[in-house]
Amino acid sequence: MLRRLDFYTHPEEPCCDEIKKFLESLDLDLRVHDLSLRPMNFDELSKLIRYIDIKHFISTGSKAFKKFRLDRALPSRKELIELMASDNELIRKPIVVSGRLMTVGCNRQKIMEMLQIKNNGSDPSENPKGFSNGKDSRGSREHRENRDSSKDSREARKES
């Protein structure tokens, strides 16, 4: 039996297309929810968001974010869900749901972790298939520093 995956997307966002192609390449029961054809209403959004911090679902780079002046202050949770239902542009996409697990945004690495997909031994910061993971090819500075310091300590042990 195939794992069911709900994918909330918008075709005008290139990142969504990249993630969709990646998910379609996997052996999944992919159910695509195109928010441009069928926007989510208040009840659907409330059910999807559950008790997760709503800030994860807000597209801070959208025109709607600025239009509603959300950069100044966020309204109550209920009011924010109402705004998101009235203008789905406020919703950060894509949203990938697998059972009780969910990822929001274009972080391919997080989606792979959620689906328990391994990188086939490659460095997780590498970007096979050209998908964006929000990092440069060398990973974060902190990760590189930790990696470099552990490499130095391994080399020091070998020398002694």
CNS distance restraints for C-alpha pairs under 8 A (distance, minus, plus):
assign (resid   2 and name CA) (resid  27 and name CA) 6.79 0.50 0.50
assign (resid   2 and name CA) (resid  28 and name CA) 5.29 0.50 0.50
assign (resid   2 and name CA) (resid  29 and name CA) 5.61 0.50 0.50
assign (resid   3 and name CA) (resid  27 and name CA) 7.87 0.50 0.50
assign (resid   3 and name CA) (resid  28 and name CA) 5.23 0.50 0.50
assign (resid   3 and name CA) (resid  29 and name CA) 5.75 0.50 0.50
assign (resid   3 and name CA) (resid  98 and name CA) 7.71 0.50 0.50
assign (resid   4 and name CA) (resid  28 and name CA) 6.09 0.50 0.50
assign (resid   4 and name CA) (resid  29 and name CA) 4.52 0.50 0.50
assign (resid   4 and name CA) (resid  30 and name CA) 6.07 0.50 0.50
assign (resid   4 and name CA) (resid  31 and name CA) 7.45 0.50 0.50
assign (resid   4 and name CA) (resid  98 and name CA) 6.38 0.50 0.50
assign (resid   4 and name CA) (resid  99 and name CA) 7.63 0.50 0.50
assign (resid   5 and name CA) (resid  28 and name CA) 6.80 0.50 0.50
assign (resid   5 and name CA) (resid  29 and name CA) 5.96 0.50 0.50
assign (resid   5 and name CA) (resid  30 and name CA) 4.93 0.50 0.50
assign (resid   5 and name CA) (resid  31 and name CA) 6.04 0.50 0.50
assign (resid   5 and name CA) (resid  96 and name CA) 6.89 0.50 0.50
assign (resid   5 and name CA) (resid  97 and name CA) 5.67 0.50 0.50
assign (resid   5 and name CA) (resid  98 and name CA) 4.90 0.50 0.50
assign (resid   5 and name CA) (resid  99 and name CA) 7.63 0.50 0.50
assign (resid   6 and name CA) (resid  30 and name CA) 6.11 0.50 0.50
assign (resid   6 and name CA) (resid  31 and name CA) 4.85 0.50 0.50
assign (resid   6 and name CA) (resid  32 and name CA) 6.12 0.50 0.50
assign (resid   6 and name CA) (resid  33 and name CA) 7.23 0.50 0.50
assign (resid   6 and name CA) (resid  95 and name CA) 7.94 0.50 0.50
assign (resid   6 and name CA) (resid  96 and name CA) 5.80 0.50 0.50
assign (resid   6 and name CA) (resid  97 and name CA) 5.02 0.50 0.50
assign (resid   6 and name CA) (resid  98 and name CA) 6.59 0.50 0.50
assign (resid   7 and name CA) (resid  20 and name CA) 7.82 0.50 0.50
assign (resid   7 and name CA) (resid  30 and name CA) 6.99 0.50 0.50
assign (resid   7 and name CA) (resid  31 and name CA) 6.01 0.50 0.50
assign (resid   7 and name CA) (resid  32 and name CA) 4.84 0.50 0.50
assign (resid   7 and name CA) (resid  33 and name CA) 5.87 0.50 0.50
assign (resid   7 and name CA) (resid  94 and name CA) 6.85 0.50 0.50
assign (resid   7 and name CA) (resid  95 and name CA) 5.81 0.50 0.50
assign (resid   7 and name CA) (resid  96 and name CA) 4.74 0.50 0.50
assign (resid   7 and name CA) (resid  97 and name CA) 6.51 0.50 0.50
assign (resid   8 and name CA) (resid  32 and name CA) 6.16 0.50 0.50
assign (resid   8 and name CA) (resid  33 and name CA) 4.70 0.50 0.50
assign (resid   8 and name CA) (resid  34 and name CA) 6.18 0.50 0.50
assign (resid   8 and name CA) (resid  35 and name CA) 6.79 0.50 0.50
assign (resid   8 and name CA) (resid  93 and name CA) 6.83 0.50 0.50
assign (resid   8 and name CA) (resid  94 and name CA) 5.43 0.50 0.50
assign (resid   8 and name CA) (resid  95 and name CA) 4.96 0.50 0.50
assign (resid   8 and name CA) (resid  96 and name CA) 6.47 0.50 0.50
assign (resid   9 and name CA) (resid  16 and name CA) 5.88 0.50 0.50
assign (resid   9 and name CA) (resid  32 and name CA) 7.23 0.50 0.50
assign (resid   9 and name CA) (resid  33 and name CA) 6.14 0.50 0.50
assign (resid   9 and name CA) (resid  34 and name CA) 5.19 0.50 0.50
assign (resid   9 and name CA) (resid  35 and name CA) 5.98 0.50 0.50
assign (resid   9 and name CA) (resid  93 and name CA) 5.88 0.50 0.50
assign (resid   9 and name CA) (resid  94 and name CA) 4.88 0.50 0.50
assign (resid   9 and name CA) (resid  95 and name CA) 6.88 0.50 0.50
assign (resid  10 and name CA) (resid  16 and name CA) 6.59 0.50 0.50
assign (resid  10 and name CA) (resid  34 and name CA) 5.57 0.50 0.50
assign (resid  10 and name CA) (resid  35 and name CA) 5.49 0.50 0.50
assign (resid  10 and name CA) (resid  36 and name CA) 5.81 0.50 0.50
assign (resid  10 and name CA) (resid  93 and name CA) 7.23 0.50 0.50
assign (resid  10 and name CA) (resid  94 and name CA) 7.44 0.50 0.50
assign (resid  11 and name CA) (resid  16 and name CA) 6.83 0.50 0.50
assign (resid  11 and name CA) (resid  17 and name CA) 6.65 0.50 0.50
assign (resid  11 and name CA) (resid  34 and name CA) 7.28 0.50 0.50
assign (resid  11 and name CA) (resid  36 and name CA) 7.32 0.50 0.50
assign (resid  13 and name CA) (resid  17 and name CA) 6.88 0.50 0.50
assign (resid  14 and name CA) (resid  18 and name CA) 6.43 0.50 0.50
assign (resid  15 and name CA) (resid  19 and name CA) 6.32 0.50 0.50
assign (resid  15 and name CA) (resid  94 and name CA) 7.87 0.50 0.50
assign (resid  15 and name CA) (resid 106 and name CA) 6.10 0.50 0.50
assign (resid  15 and name CA) (resid 132 and name CA) 7.44 0.50 0.50
assign (resid  16 and name CA) (resid  20 and name CA) 5.99 0.50 0.50
assign (resid  16 and name CA) (resid  93 and name CA) 6.91 0.50 0.50
assign (resid  16 and name CA) (resid  94 and name CA) 5.55 0.50 0.50
assign (resid  16 and name CA) (resid 106 and name CA) 7.08 0.50 0.50
assign (resid  17 and name CA) (resid  21 and name CA) 6.16 0.50 0.50
assign (resid  18 and name CA) (resid  22 and name CA) 6.34 0.50 0.50
assign (resid  18 and name CA) (resid 131 and name CA) 6.24 0.50 0.50
assign (resid  19 and name CA) (resid  23 and name CA) 6.17 0.50 0.50
assign (resid  19 and name CA) (resid  94 and name CA) 7.89 0.50 0.50
assign (resid  19 and name CA) (resid 106 and name CA) 7.04 0.50 0.50
assign (resid  19 and name CA) (resid 108 and name CA) 7.03 0.50 0.50
assign (resid  19 and name CA) (resid 131 and name CA) 7.23 0.50 0.50
assign (resid  20 and name CA) (resid  24 and name CA) 6.04 0.50 0.50
assign (resid  21 and name CA) (resid  25 and name CA) 6.32 0.50 0.50
assign (resid  22 and name CA) (resid  26 and name CA) 7.02 0.50 0.50
assign (resid  23 and name CA) (resid  28 and name CA) 7.52 0.50 0.50
assign (resid  23 and name CA) (resid  30 and name CA) 7.52 0.50 0.50
assign (resid  24 and name CA) (resid  28 and name CA) 7.40 0.50 0.50
assign (resid  24 and name CA) (resid  30 and name CA) 7.16 0.50 0.50
assign (resid  33 and name CA) (resid  38 and name CA) 7.55 0.50 0.50
assign (resid  34 and name CA) (resid  38 and name CA) 6.24 0.50 0.50
assign (resid  34 and name CA) (resid  39 and name CA) 7.67 0.50 0.50
assign (resid  35 and name CA) (resid  39 and name CA) 4.50 0.50 0.50
assign (resid  35 and name CA) (resid  40 and name CA) 6.74 0.50 0.50
assign (resid  35 and name CA) (resid  88 and name CA) 7.21 0.50 0.50
assign (resid  39 and name CA) (resid  85 and name CA) 7.48 0.50 0.50
assign (resid  39 and name CA) (resid  88 and name CA) 6.30 0.50 0.50
assign (resid  40 and name CA) (resid  44 and name CA) 5.89 0.50 0.50
assign (resid  40 and name CA) (resid  45 and name CA) 6.24 0.50 0.50
assign (resid  40 and name CA) (resid  85 and name CA) 5.93 0.50 0.50
assign (resid  40 and name CA) (resid  88 and name CA) 6.98 0.50 0.50
assign (resid  41 and name CA) (resid  45 and name CA) 6.18 0.50 0.50
assign (resid  41 and name CA) (resid  85 and name CA) 4.84 0.50 0.50
assign (resid  41 and name CA) (resid  86 and name CA) 7.54 0.50 0.50
assign (resid  42 and name CA) (resid  46 and name CA) 6.07 0.50 0.50
assign (resid  42 and name CA) (resid  81 and name CA) 6.31 0.50 0.50
assign (resid  42 and name CA) (resid  82 and name CA) 5.90 0.50 0.50
assign (resid  42 and name CA) (resid  84 and name CA) 7.87 0.50 0.50
assign (resid  42 and name CA) (resid  85 and name CA) 5.24 0.50 0.50
assign (resid  43 and name CA) (resid  47 and name CA) 6.15 0.50 0.50
assign (resid  44 and name CA) (resid  48 and name CA) 6.11 0.50 0.50
assign (resid  45 and name CA) (resid  49 and name CA) 5.92 0.50 0.50
assign (resid  45 and name CA) (resid  81 and name CA) 6.84 0.50 0.50
assign (resid  45 and name CA) (resid  85 and name CA) 7.14 0.50 0.50
assign (resid  46 and name CA) (resid  50 and name CA) 5.86 0.50 0.50
assign (resid  46 and name CA) (resid  81 and name CA) 7.04 0.50 0.50
assign (resid  49 and name CA) (resid  53 and name CA) 7.97 0.50 0.50
assign (resid  49 and name CA) (resid  54 and name CA) 6.92 0.50 0.50
assign (resid  49 and name CA) (resid  57 and name CA) 7.78 0.50 0.50
assign (resid  52 and name CA) (resid  56 and name CA) 7.88 0.50 0.50
assign (resid  53 and name CA) (resid  57 and name CA) 7.99 0.50 0.50
assign (resid  54 and name CA) (resid  58 and name CA) 6.94 0.50 0.50
assign (resid  54 and name CA) (resid  77 and name CA) 7.13 0.50 0.50
assign (resid  56 and name CA) (resid  92 and name CA) 7.64 0.50 0.50
assign (resid  56 and name CA) (resid 104 and name CA) 6.93 0.50 0.50
assign (resid  57 and name CA) (resid  91 and name CA) 5.59 0.50 0.50
assign (resid  57 and name CA) (resid  92 and name CA) 5.08 0.50 0.50
assign (resid  57 and name CA) (resid  93 and name CA) 7.92 0.50 0.50
assign (resid  57 and name CA) (resid 104 and name CA) 6.75 0.50 0.50
assign (resid  58 and name CA) (resid  90 and name CA) 5.67 0.50 0.50
assign (resid  58 and name CA) (resid  91 and name CA) 5.15 0.50 0.50
assign (resid  58 and name CA) (resid  92 and name CA) 5.17 0.50 0.50
assign (resid  59 and name CA) (resid  65 and name CA) 6.91 0.50 0.50
assign (resid  59 and name CA) (resid  89 and name CA) 7.40 0.50 0.50
assign (resid  59 and name CA) (resid  90 and name CA) 5.14 0.50 0.50
assign (resid  59 and name CA) (resid  91 and name CA) 5.41 0.50 0.50
assign (resid  59 and name CA) (resid  92 and name CA) 4.29 0.50 0.50
assign (resid  59 and name CA) (resid  93 and name CA) 7.70 0.50 0.50
assign (resid  60 and name CA) (resid  65 and name CA) 5.72 0.50 0.50
assign (resid  60 and name CA) (resid  71 and name CA) 7.79 0.50 0.50
assign (resid  60 and name CA) (resid  90 and name CA) 7.53 0.50 0.50
assign (resid  60 and name CA) (resid  92 and name CA) 7.97 0.50 0.50
assign (resid  61 and name CA) (resid  65 and name CA) 6.85 0.50 0.50
assign (resid  62 and name CA) (resid  66 and name CA) 7.03 0.50 0.50
assign (resid  62 and name CA) (resid  89 and name CA) 6.55 0.50 0.50
assign (resid  62 and name CA) (resid  90 and name CA) 6.34 0.50 0.50
assign (resid  63 and name CA) (resid  67 and name CA) 6.02 0.50 0.50
assign (resid  63 and name CA) (resid  89 and name CA) 7.72 0.50 0.50
assign (resid  64 and name CA) (resid  68 and name CA) 6.02 0.50 0.50
assign (resid  64 and name CA) (resid  87 and name CA) 7.23 0.50 0.50
assign (resid  64 and name CA) (resid  89 and name CA) 6.21 0.50 0.50
assign (resid  64 and name CA) (resid  90 and name CA) 5.73 0.50 0.50
assign (resid  65 and name CA) (resid  69 and name CA) 6.20 0.50 0.50
assign (resid  65 and name CA) (resid  70 and name CA) 5.47 0.50 0.50
assign (resid  65 and name CA) (resid  71 and name CA) 6.91 0.50 0.50
assign (resid  65 and name CA) (resid  90 and name CA) 6.10 0.50 0.50
assign (resid  66 and name CA) (resid  70 and name CA) 6.18 0.50 0.50
assign (resid  66 and name CA) (resid  71 and name CA) 6.49 0.50 0.50
assign (resid  69 and name CA) (resid  73 and name CA) 7.39 0.50 0.50
assign (resid  70 and name CA) (resid  74 and name CA) 5.35 0.50 0.50
assign (resid  70 and name CA) (resid  75 and name CA) 7.81 0.50 0.50
assign (resid  74 and name CA) (resid  80 and name CA) 7.38 0.50 0.50
assign (resid  75 and name CA) (resid  79 and name CA) 5.92 0.50 0.50
assign (resid  75 and name CA) (resid  80 and name CA) 5.89 0.50 0.50
assign (resid  76 and name CA) (resid  80 and name CA) 6.07 0.50 0.50
assign (resid  77 and name CA) (resid  81 and name CA) 6.22 0.50 0.50
assign (resid  78 and name CA) (resid  82 and name CA) 6.22 0.50 0.50
assign (resid  79 and name CA) (resid  83 and name CA) 6.21 0.50 0.50
assign (resid  80 and name CA) (resid  84 and name CA) 6.17 0.50 0.50
assign (resid  81 and name CA) (resid  85 and name CA) 6.07 0.50 0.50
assign (resid  82 and name CA) (resid  86 and name CA) 6.18 0.50 0.50
assign (resid  83 and name CA) (resid  87 and name CA) 6.09 0.50 0.50
assign (resid  83 and name CA) (resid  90 and name CA) 7.72 0.50 0.50
assign (resid  84 and name CA) (resid  88 and name CA) 5.24 0.50 0.50
assign (resid  84 and name CA) (resid  89 and name CA) 7.33 0.50 0.50
assign (resid  84 and name CA) (resid  90 and name CA) 5.38 0.50 0.50
assign (resid  84 and name CA) (resid  91 and name CA) 6.16 0.50 0.50
assign (resid  92 and name CA) (resid 104 and name CA) 6.75 0.50 0.50
assign (resid  92 and name CA) (resid 105 and name CA) 6.08 0.50 0.50
assign (resid  93 and name CA) (resid 104 and name CA) 6.29 0.50 0.50
assign (resid  93 and name CA) (resid 105 and name CA) 5.09 0.50 0.50
assign (resid  93 and name CA) (resid 106 and name CA) 7.25 0.50 0.50
assign (resid  94 and name CA) (resid 104 and name CA) 5.99 0.50 0.50
assign (resid  94 and name CA) (resid 105 and name CA) 5.14 0.50 0.50
assign (resid  94 and name CA) (resid 106 and name CA) 6.42 0.50 0.50
assign (resid  95 and name CA) (resid 102 and name CA) 7.08 0.50 0.50
assign (resid  95 and name CA) (resid 103 and name CA) 5.83 0.50 0.50
assign (resid  95 and name CA) (resid 104 and name CA) 4.54 0.50 0.50
assign (resid  95 and name CA) (resid 105 and name CA) 6.26 0.50 0.50
assign (resid  96 and name CA) (resid 102 and name CA) 5.55 0.50 0.50
assign (resid  96 and name CA) (resid 103 and name CA) 5.29 0.50 0.50
assign (resid  96 and name CA) (resid 104 and name CA) 6.50 0.50 0.50
assign (resid  96 and name CA) (resid 111 and name CA) 7.51 0.50 0.50
assign (resid  97 and name CA) (resid 101 and name CA) 5.82 0.50 0.50
assign (resid  97 and name CA) (resid 102 and name CA) 4.43 0.50 0.50
assign (resid  97 and name CA) (resid 103 and name CA) 6.70 0.50 0.50
assign (resid  98 and name CA) (resid 102 and name CA) 6.23 0.50 0.50
assign (resid  98 and name CA) (resid 115 and name CA) 7.77 0.50 0.50
assign (resid 101 and name CA) (resid 114 and name CA) 6.89 0.50 0.50
assign (resid 102 and name CA) (resid 114 and name CA) 7.43 0.50 0.50
assign (resid 103 and name CA) (resid 110 and name CA) 6.86 0.50 0.50
assign (resid 103 and name CA) (resid 111 and name CA) 6.23 0.50 0.50
assign (resid 103 and name CA) (resid 114 and name CA) 7.55 0.50 0.50
assign (resid 106 and name CA) (resid 132 and name CA) 6.89 0.50 0.50
assign (resid 106 and name CA) (resid 133 and name CA) 6.73 0.50 0.50
assign (resid 106 and name CA) (resid 134 and name CA) 7.75 0.50 0.50
assign (resid 107 and name CA) (resid 111 and name CA) 6.50 0.50 0.50
assign (resid 107 and name CA) (resid 132 and name CA) 6.86 0.50 0.50
assign (resid 107 and name CA) (resid 133 and name CA) 4.72 0.50 0.50
assign (resid 107 and name CA) (resid 134 and name CA) 6.43 0.50 0.50
assign (resid 108 and name CA) (resid 112 and name CA) 6.17 0.50 0.50
assign (resid 108 and name CA) (resid 131 and name CA) 6.79 0.50 0.50
assign (resid 108 and name CA) (resid 132 and name CA) 6.59 0.50 0.50
assign (resid 108 and name CA) (resid 133 and name CA) 5.20 0.50 0.50
assign (resid 109 and name CA) (resid 113 and name CA) 6.21 0.50 0.50
assign (resid 109 and name CA) (resid 124 and name CA) 7.06 0.50 0.50
assign (resid 109 and name CA) (resid 133 and name CA) 6.10 0.50 0.50
assign (resid 110 and name CA) (resid 114 and name CA) 6.11 0.50 0.50
assign (resid 111 and name CA) (resid 115 and name CA) 6.19 0.50 0.50
assign (resid 112 and name CA) (resid 116 and name CA) 5.81 0.50 0.50
assign (resid 112 and name CA) (resid 117 and name CA) 4.92 0.50 0.50
assign (resid 112 and name CA) (resid 118 and name CA) 7.13 0.50 0.50
assign (resid 113 and name CA) (resid 117 and name CA) 6.10 0.50 0.50
assign (resid 113 and name CA) (resid 118 and name CA) 7.69 0.50 0.50
assign (resid 119 and name CA) (resid 123 and name CA) 7.23 0.50 0.50
assign (resid 119 and name CA) (resid 124 and name CA) 6.50 0.50 0.50
assign (resid 122 and name CA) (resid 126 and name CA) 7.02 0.50 0.50
assign (resid 125 and name CA) (resid 133 and name CA) 7.69 0.50 0.50
assign (resid 125 and name CA) (resid 135 and name CA) 6.97 0.50 0.50
assign (resid 125 and name CA) (resid 136 and name CA) 7.43 0.50 0.50
assign (resid 125 and name CA) (resid 137 and name CA) 5.70 0.50 0.50
assign (resid 125 and name CA) (resid 138 and name CA) 6.36 0.50 0.50
assign (resid 125 and name CA) (resid 139 and name CA) 5.17 0.50 0.50
assign (resid 126 and name CA) (resid 137 and name CA) 5.42 0.50 0.50
assign (resid 126 and name CA) (resid 138 and name CA) 7.49 0.50 0.50
assign (resid 127 and name CA) (resid 131 and name CA) 5.95 0.50 0.50
assign (resid 127 and name CA) (resid 132 and name CA) 6.97 0.50 0.50
assign (resid 127 and name CA) (resid 133 and name CA) 7.21 0.50 0.50
assign (resid 127 and name CA) (resid 137 and name CA) 7.00 0.50 0.50
assign (resid 135 and name CA) (resid 139 and name CA) 5.72 0.50 0.50
assign (resid 135 and name CA) (resid 140 and name CA) 6.73 0.50 0.50
assign (resid 136 and name CA) (resid 140 and name CA) 7.51 0.50 0.50
assign (resid 138 and name CA) (resid 144 and name CA) 7.26 0.50 0.50
assign (resid 139 and name CA) (resid 143 and name CA) 6.41 0.50 0.50
assign (resid 139 and name CA) (resid 144 and name CA) 6.60 0.50 0.50
assign (resid 140 and name CA) (resid 144 and name CA) 6.24 0.50 0.50
assign (resid 141 and name CA) (resid 145 and name CA) 6.11 0.50 0.50
assign (resid 142 and name CA) (resid 146 and name CA) 6.18 0.50 0.50
assign (resid 143 and name CA) (resid 147 and name CA) 6.03 0.50 0.50
assign (resid 144 and name CA) (resid 148 and name CA) 5.94 0.50 0.50
assign (resid 145 and name CA) (resid 149 and name CA) 6.05 0.50 0.50
assign (resid 146 and name CA) (resid 150 and name CA) 6.16 0.50 0.50
assign (resid 147 and name CA) (resid 151 and name CA) 6.15 0.50 0.50
assign (resid 148 and name CA) (resid 152 and name CA) 6.20 0.50 0.50
assign (resid 149 and name CA) (resid 153 and name CA) 6.29 0.50 0.50
assign (resid 150 and name CA) (resid 154 and name CA) 6.23 0.50 0.50
assign (resid 151 and name CA) (resid 155 and name CA) 6.24 0.50 0.50
assign (resid 152 and name CA) (resid 156 and name CA) 6.14 0.50 0.50
assign (resid 153 and name CA) (resid 157 and name CA) 6.29 0.50 0.50
assign (resid 154 and name CA) (resid 158 and name CA) 6.39 0.50 0.50
assign (resid 155 and name CA) (resid 159 and name CA) 6.37 0.50 0.50
assign (resid 156 and name CA) (resid 160 and name CA) 6.49 0.50 0.50
